[in-house]
């Protein structure tokens, strides 16, 4: 039976992650928000620390790279409950984004590209790409959330694939040493022909065209990447190279089933930071928050806070449920989308309402509330927008295909 309390074996790890977030991320948050595109050198030490913790087994799944399903896990086959790398990754991401979302996304070897590798790579590929820092390149100028509309091509040529196309909004696109590029092997084959490739940036034919200036997560670089006749070794195609028309887009979408709970966790962490800050400000101003009294009998500020806290709690539970299902080899595509949709929207709502409740303080750089409201917006957009998540959930509930419900 599912239990969504923090597992005992992860509690010390969560405390450590919170301390790291406070001392490394929160303390540098404003500095790198103002210094857009400047690389946060403080993260090198932190990334090495996280790598060491993961390698030693002290905190397997520390950071975003922990997501992976193990269908052959004996404990799961025997019906035992497992709290594994998906759960520990979600818990650590919540704490890190309580510190700073942009800086977490800037951490070497902890990006969504690394999560994609962890999700679908073979055991041999996991070993081959161990230690790489991978960005994720899906979106193109011609589309946003419809990943099936990918036009970047990958043509087999001997022992390599030749990639051509343009990718936009690539997080850590300049800083990462590799890019997980989604491309189609055959446009006529539709969704089934879309595969992901690990493309080292040292290869000829891949270049960073420009960096974007953004509303939020300004400490994280976001790039436009162009591929022109870029020859990628055939073994860098993640997972099965065969086109499975029956499986359709399932292989590629498995990446999202594992990474969307991570994005939900980012929103949960950022929203929690805002809730804690606004509660302190309200109490300082004399507003009393009483859980034993009905909302109608309390001040508007107190009633609003209680409602936000309830929404936050529901987002947290959905996120933990999606991660738990992945750890226990249960299909979680719908739950991953539910968590991402709920947390993404509620996270943005909470941070904006906290700005409103704080008045002039909320709009000022003397508090972090305005920054968190800017950072949270992207969490409702990337890895599939709010509308796309709702569409996925509807398809699952109604048992309809993407053709039948668009």
C-alpha positions as CSV (number, residue, x, y, z in Angstrom):
1,X,0.0,0.0,0.0
2,X,1.3,3.5,-0.9
3,X,2.5,5.6,2.0
4,X,3.3,9.2,1.0
5,X,5.2,10.2,4.2
6,X,8.9,10.8,3.7
7,X,10.5,7.3,4.0
8,X,12.7,7.0,7.1
9,X,15.8,6.1,5.0
10,X,15.5,9.4,3.1
11,X,14.8,11.8,6.1
12,X,18.5,12.5,6.9
13,X,19.2,12.9,3.2
14,X,16.3,15.5,2.9
15,X,17.7,17.4,5.8
16,X,21.1,17.5,4.2
17,X,19.6,18.6,0.9
18,X,17.8,21.5,2.7
19,X,21.0,22.6,4.3
20,X,22.8,22.5,0.9
21,X,20.0,24.5,-0.7
22,X,20.2,27.1,2.0
23,X,23.9,27.5,2.1
24,X,24.7,27.1,-1.6
25,X,21.6,28.0,-3.6
26,X,19.5,30.4,-1.6
27,X,22.6,32.4,-0.6
28,X,23.6,32.9,-4.3
29,X,20.1,33.2,-5.7
30,X,19.9,37.0,-6.1
31,X,23.5,37.3,-7.3
32,X,23.0,35.1,-10.4
33,X,19.5,36.3,-11.1
34,X,21.0,39.8,-11.6
35,X,24.1,38.4,-13.4
36,X,22.3,36.6,-16.2
37,X,24.4,34.2,-18.3
38,X,27.3,34.3,-15.8
39,X,28.3,30.8,-14.8
40,X,27.7,30.1,-11.1
41,X,31.1,28.8,-10.1
42,X,29.9,27.8,-6.7
43,X,28.0,25.0,-8.2
44,X,31.1,23.1,-9.2
45,X,31.8,22.1,-5.6
46,X,28.2,21.3,-5.0
47,X,27.9,19.1,-8.1
48,X,31.0,17.2,-7.0
49,X,29.5,16.7,-3.6
50,X,26.2,15.3,-5.1
51,X,28.2,13.0,-7.4
52,X,30.2,11.7,-4.5
53,X,27.0,11.1,-2.4
54,X,25.4,9.2,-5.3
55,X,28.5,7.1,-6.1
56,X,28.9,6.2,-2.5
57,X,25.3,5.1,-2.2
58,X,24.6,7.4,0.7
59,X,21.9,9.1,-1.3
60,X,21.1,7.2,-4.4
61,X,19.1,9.5,-6.6
62,X,20.5,12.7,-5.3
63,X,19.6,15.4,-7.9
64,X,17.8,15.0,-11.1
65,X,19.8,12.1,-12.6
66,X,18.2,9.5,-10.4
67,X,15.1,8.8,-12.4
68,X,14.9,5.3,-13.8
69,X,12.6,2.3,-13.8
70,X,13.8,-1.1,-13.1
71,X,11.3,-3.6,-14.4
72,X,13.4,-6.5,-13.4
73,X,13.7,-5.5,-9.7
74,X,13.1,-8.6,-7.6
75,X,11.6,-6.7,-4.7
76,X,8.9,-5.2,-6.9
77,X,8.2,-8.6,-8.5
78,X,7.7,-10.1,-5.1
79,X,5.1,-7.4,-4.2
80,X,7.4,-5.5,-1.9
81,X,7.0,-1.8,-1.6
82,X,10.0,0.1,-2.9
83,X,11.1,3.7,-2.3
84,X,13.9,4.1,-4.8
85,X,15.7,6.7,-7.0
86,X,12.5,8.4,-8.3
87,X,11.3,9.2,-4.8
88,X,14.7,10.3,-3.6
89,X,15.2,12.4,-6.7
90,X,11.8,14.1,-6.2
91,X,12.5,14.8,-2.5
92,X,15.9,16.3,-3.2
93,X,14.6,18.4,-6.1
94,X,11.9,19.9,-3.8
95,X,14.6,20.9,-1.3
96,X,16.9,22.3,-4.0
97,X,14.2,24.4,-5.6
98,X,13.2,25.7,-2.2
99,X,16.7,27.1,-2.5
100,X,16.7,28.2,-6.2
101,X,15.1,26.7,-9.3
102,X,17.5,28.3,-11.8
103,X,20.6,27.2,-9.9
104,X,19.4,23.7,-9.6
105,X,18.9,23.6,-13.4
106,X,22.4,25.0,-13.7
107,X,24.0,22.2,-11.7
108,X,26.5,20.1,-13.8
109,X,25.2,16.6,-14.5
110,X,21.8,17.3,-12.9
111,X,19.8,18.5,-15.8
112,X,16.7,17.1,-17.6
113,X,19.0,15.7,-20.3
114,X,20.7,13.5,-17.7
115,X,17.3,12.4,-16.5
116,X,16.4,11.4,-20.1
117,X,19.6,9.3,-20.3
118,X,18.8,7.7,-16.9
119,X,15.2,7.0,-18.0
120,X,15.7,5.2,-21.3
121,X,19.4,4.3,-21.8
122,X,20.6,0.8,-21.9
123,X,23.0,-0.4,-19.1
124,X,25.9,-0.1,-21.5
125,X,24.9,3.5,-22.4
126,X,24.5,4.4,-18.8
127,X,28.1,3.4,-18.2
128,X,29.3,5.1,-21.4
129,X,27.6,8.4,-20.6
130,X,28.4,8.4,-16.9
131,X,29.7,11.8,-15.9
132,X,28.5,13.7,-18.9
133,X,26.4,16.9,-18.5
134,X,23.5,16.6,-20.9
135,X,21.1,19.3,-21.9
136,X,17.6,18.4,-23.3
137,X,16.7,19.6,-26.8
138,X,13.1,18.9,-27.9
139,X,11.4,22.2,-28.8
140,X,11.8,23.6,-32.3
141,X,10.8,27.0,-33.9
142,X,7.8,25.3,-35.6
143,X,6.2,23.8,-32.5
144,X,6.1,24.1,-28.7
145,X,4.4,21.3,-26.7
146,X,3.6,18.8,-29.5
147,X,6.8,16.7,-29.3
148,X,5.4,14.5,-32.1
149,X,5.8,17.4,-34.6
150,X,9.6,17.1,-34.5
151,X,11.2,17.9,-37.8
152,X,14.9,17.5,-36.9
153,X,16.1,14.5,-38.9
154,X,18.5,11.7,-38.2
155,X,19.6,9.7,-41.3
156,X,21.5,6.5,-40.9
157,X,24.9,6.6,-42.7
158,X,27.1,3.6,-42.0
159,X,28.0,3.5,-38.3
160,X,26.6,7.0,-37.6
161,X,23.4,9.1,-37.9
162,X,23.5,12.4,-39.6
163,X,21.4,15.0,-37.7
164,X,20.0,18.2,-39.2
165,X,17.7,20.7,-37.5
166,X,17.3,23.6,-35.0
167,X,16.3,23.4,-31.3
168,X,15.2,26.3,-29.2
169,X,14.8,26.8,-25.4
170,X,17.6,24.3,-24.6
171,X,18.3,24.6,-20.8
172,X,22.0,24.5,-20.1
173,X,22.5,24.4,-23.9
174,X,25.8,26.4,-23.7
175,X,27.2,25.0,-20.5
176,X,26.5,21.3,-20.9
177,X,29.0,19.1,-22.7
178,X,26.4,17.0,-24.4
179,X,22.8,17.5,-25.7
180,X,20.1,14.9,-25.8
181,X,18.5,15.7,-29.2
182,X,15.1,14.4,-30.2
183,X,14.9,13.7,-33.9
184,X,12.9,11.6,-36.4
185,X,14.4,8.7,-38.3
186,X,11.6,8.8,-40.9
187,X,9.0,11.6,-41.1
188,X,6.5,9.3,-42.9
189,X,6.5,6.9,-39.9
190,X,5.2,9.6,-37.6
191,X,5.6,9.4,-33.8
192,X,7.1,5.9,-33.8
193,X,10.2,7.1,-35.6
194,X,11.2,9.7,-33.0
195,X,14.3,8.8,-31.1
196,X,16.7,10.6,-28.8
197,X,20.4,10.9,-29.3
198,X,23.3,11.9,-27.0
199,X,25.2,14.5,-29.1
200,X,28.6,15.6,-27.6
201,X,29.1,19.3,-28.3
202,X,32.7,18.5,-29.4
203,X,31.3,16.9,-32.6
204,X,31.5,18.9,-35.8
205,X,28.2,20.2,-37.0
206,X,26.6,21.2,-33.7
207,X,26.7,24.8,-32.4
208,X,25.1,27.2,-30.0
209,X,23.5,29.9,-32.1
210,X,22.5,32.3,-29.3
211,X,21.4,32.6,-25.6
212,X,18.0,33.8,-24.6
213,X,17.1,36.6,-22.1
214,X,14.3,35.4,-19.9
215,X,11.7,36.4,-17.3
216,X,12.8,33.9,-14.7
217,X,15.4,31.2,-14.0
218,X,17.9,33.8,-15.2
219,X,20.8,32.0,-13.6
220,X,20.2,29.1,-16.0
221,X,21.4,29.5,-19.6
222,X,18.8,28.8,-22.3
223,X,20.2,28.3,-25.8
224,X,19.3,27.9,-29.5
225,X,21.2,25.0,-30.9
226,X,21.7,24.3,-34.6
227,X,22.7,20.9,-36.1
228,X,24.1,20.8,-39.6
229,X,25.2,17.5,-41.0
230,X,26.3,16.5,-37.5
231,X,27.5,12.9,-37.5
232,X,26.6,11.1,-34.3
233,X,27.8,7.5,-33.5
234,X,25.0,5.0,-34.0
235,X,25.5,3.7,-30.4
236,X,24.5,7.2,-29.1
237,X,20.9,6.5,-30.0
238,X,19.2,6.0,-26.6
239,X,17.4,2.7,-26.2
240,X,16.1,0.6,-29.0
241,X,17.1,1.8,-32.5
242,X,14.3,-0.1,-34.2
243,X,11.1,1.7,-35.2
244,X,8.2,0.1,-33.4
245,X,5.0,1.1,-35.1
246,X,2.9,-0.7,-32.5
247,X,4.6,0.9,-29.6
248,X,4.3,4.2,-31.3
249,X,5.7,7.1,-29.3
250,X,5.8,5.1,-26.1
251,X,9.5,4.7,-25.9
252,X,10.2,8.4,-26.2
253,X,7.4,9.4,-23.9
254,X,8.7,7.2,-21.2
255,X,11.2,9.9,-20.6
256,X,8.5,12.3,-19.7
257,X,6.8,9.8,-17.3
258,X,9.9,10.0,-15.2
259,X,10.9,13.7,-15.7
260,X,7.5,15.3,-15.3
261,X,7.4,14.5,-11.6
262,X,10.7,16.2,-11.3
263,X,9.4,19.4,-12.8
264,X,6.4,19.1,-10.5
265,X,8.8,18.8,-7.6
266,X,10.5,22.0,-8.7
267,X,7.2,23.8,-8.5
268,X,6.4,22.3,-5.1
269,X,9.8,23.5,-3.8
270,X,9.5,27.0,-5.1
271,X,6.0,27.4,-3.9
272,X,7.0,26.2,-0.4
273,X,9.6,28.9,-0.2
274,X,7.0,31.5,-1.0
275,X,4.6,30.1,1.6
276,X,7.2,30.1,4.3
277,X,8.2,33.7,3.5
278,X,4.7,35.1,3.3
279,X,3.7,33.4,6.5
280,X,6.6,35.0,8.3
281,X,5.6,38.4,6.9
282,X,1.9,38.0,7.8
283,X,2.8,37.0,11.4
284,X,5.1,39.9,11.7
285,X,2.3,42.2,10.6
286,X,0.0,40.7,13.2
287,X,-2.2,38.4,11.0
288,X,-3.2,35.3,12.9
289,X,-3.5,32.0,11.0
290,X,-5.9,29.7,12.9
291,X,-6.6,26.2,11.5
292,X,-9.3,25.7,14.1
293,X,-11.5,28.5,12.8
294,X,-13.4,28.6,9.5
295,X,-11.9,30.7,6.8
296,X,-14.9,33.1,6.9
297,X,-14.1,34.0,10.5
298,X,-10.5,35.0,9.7
299,X,-8.8,37.8,7.9
300,X,-8.6,37.7,4.1
301,X,-4.8,37.2,4.3
302,X,-5.2,34.3,6.7
303,X,-7.9,32.6,4.7
304,X,-5.9,33.0,1.5
305,X,-2.9,31.5,3.1
306,X,-4.8,28.4,4.3
307,X,-6.3,27.9,0.9
308,X,-2.8,28.2,-0.8
309,X,-1.4,25.7,1.7
310,X,-4.1,23.2,1.0
311,X,-3.4,23.5,-2.8
312,X,0.3,23.1,-2.2
313,X,-0.3,19.9,-0.1
314,X,-2.4,18.4,-2.9
315,X,0.4,19.2,-5.4
316,X,3.0,17.6,-3.2
317,X,1.0,14.4,-2.7
318,X,0.3,14.0,-6.5
319,X,4.1,14.5,-7.1
320,X,5.1,11.9,-4.5
321,X,2.5,9.4,-5.9
322,X,3.8,9.7,-9.4
323,X,7.4,9.1,-8.2
324,X,6.3,6.2,-6.0
325,X,4.5,4.5,-8.9
326,X,7.7,4.8,-11.1
327,X,9.7,3.2,-8.3
328,X,7.3,0.3,-8.1
329,X,7.1,-0.3,-11.8
330,X,3.5,0.9,-12.1
331,X,2.3,2.8,-15.2
332,X,2.3,6.4,-14.2
333,X,1.9,8.4,-17.4
334,X,-1.5,9.9,-16.3
335,X,-0.3,10.5,-12.8
336,X,2.9,12.1,-14.0
337,X,0.9,14.5,-16.1
338,X,-1.6,15.2,-13.3
339,X,1.3,16.0,-10.9
340,X,2.9,18.3,-13.4
341,X,-0.3,20.0,-14.3
342,X,-1.4,20.6,-10.7
343,X,2.0,21.6,-9.3
344,X,2.9,23.8,-12.3
345,X,-0.4,25.8,-12.1
346,X,-0.6,25.9,-8.3
347,X,3.1,26.8,-8.0
348,X,2.6,29.8,-10.2
349,X,-0.6,30.8,-8.5
350,X,0.9,30.6,-5.0
351,X,4.0,32.6,-5.8
352,X,1.9,35.4,-7.5
353,X,-0.6,35.5,-4.7
354,X,2.2,35.7,-2.2
355,X,3.5,38.8,-4.0
356,X,0.0,40.3,-3.8
357,X,-0.3,39.6,-0.1
358,X,3.0,41.1,0.7
359,X,2.1,44.4,-1.0
360,X,5.1,46.7,-1.8
361,X,7.4,44.2,-0.2
362,X,6.3,41.5,-2.6
363,X,7.2,43.6,-5.6
364,X,10.6,44.7,-4.2
365,X,14.0,43.1,-4.5
366,X,14.3,43.4,-0.7
367,X,12.4,40.1,-0.6
368,X,12.7,37.0,-2.8
369,X,9.0,36.7,-3.5
370,X,9.1,38.6,-6.8
371,X,11.9,36.4,-8.0
372,X,10.1,33.2,-7.1
373,X,7.0,34.3,-8.9
374,X,9.1,34.9,-12.1
375,X,10.9,31.6,-11.7
376,X,7.8,29.6,-11.2
377,X,6.2,30.5,-14.5
378,X,8.4,28.3,-16.6
379,X,7.5,25.3,-14.4
380,X,3.9,25.5,-15.8
381,X,5.3,25.5,-19.4
382,X,8.4,23.3,-20.0
383,X,8.2,19.5,-20.2
384,X,4.7,20.0,-21.6
385,X,2.4,23.0,-20.9
386,X,-0.6,23.0,-18.6
387,X,-3.0,22.5,-21.6
388,X,-1.0,19.5,-22.9
389,X,-0.9,17.8,-19.5
390,X,-4.7,18.1,-19.3
391,X,-5.1,16.7,-22.8
392,X,-2.9,13.7,-21.8
393,X,-5.0,13.1,-18.6
394,X,-8.2,13.3,-20.6
395,X,-6.9,10.8,-23.2
396,X,-6.0,8.3,-20.4
397,X,-9.3,8.7,-18.6
398,X,-11.4,8.4,-21.8
399,X,-9.1,5.7,-23.3
400,X,-8.7,7.7,-26.5
401,X,-5.7,8.1,-28.8
402,X,-4.0,11.3,-29.7
403,X,-5.7,11.1,-33.1
404,X,-9.2,10.7,-31.5
405,X,-8.7,13.5,-28.9
406,X,-6.6,16.4,-30.1
